[in-house]
Amino acid sequence: MAEQEFGPLRSREARKPWPECPDIVIYRCGHCGRLYQGLGYSMPAQAPACCGSPMEQLKPLRLEDVSPEITVDYQIVGGYNQNAVQVFWEAKQPEDSPEWILLKTFTGSYIKYVTAKKRPPVVFALADEDAYVYCDNSPCLQCIFRCKRGFMIYLYIKTKGLLEIPLEKMSSYWQS
């Protein structure tokens, strides 16, 4: 039997990890529009200040709150040695395109900025515990194991605010 070669991004976990990182907290300045991401498990009681006043904490919207102006979807691709989350979006108006997309995973988060010329998808390559997969199918069959359940996609759209999309899809084949 040939020895299987393991890639450097492959998860060594024997079972699905549990999300261990804190919630994503984003603040926005009402004057200049600057954003601040709160990091850590214990957030201060007071919001950070900018331009001489407290920043507002953005409450994430669900996709249903902004559709049909924007549609967002994702796909999990790859197998044991390499896998990634691809995020797709379509905006009716150019000003409704995301400025950045953040993927919250089991162990932390990845952020990518979306330039005016960038077309979907944005690809988040995964490693270590975040790369855990039950099977080796590519693309992901979105089966009952839902290996990336607990992951969250955040999109910041200047005209809409912060969107939150959980990675919870399950194909209709597995639901019956």
Sequence and secondary structure as in RCSB ss.txt:
>XXXX:A:sequence
MAEQEFGPLRSREARKPWPECPDIVIYRCGHCGRLYQGLGYSMPAQAPACCGSPMEQLKPLRLEDVSPEITVDYQ
IVGGYNQNAVQVFWEAKQPEDSPEWILLKTFTGSYIKYVTAKKRPPVVFALADEDAYVYCDNSPCLQCIFRCKRG
FMIYLYIKTKGLLEIPLEKMSSYWQS
>XXXX:A:secstr
       TT    SS     S   EEEE TTT  EEEE SSS  SS  EETTEE EE   B GGGTTTTEEEEEE
EEE SS EEEEEEEEESSGGGS SEEEEE SS EEEEE  TT  S EEEEE GGGG  SS  SS    TT TTTT
 EEEEEETTTEEEEEE     HHHH 
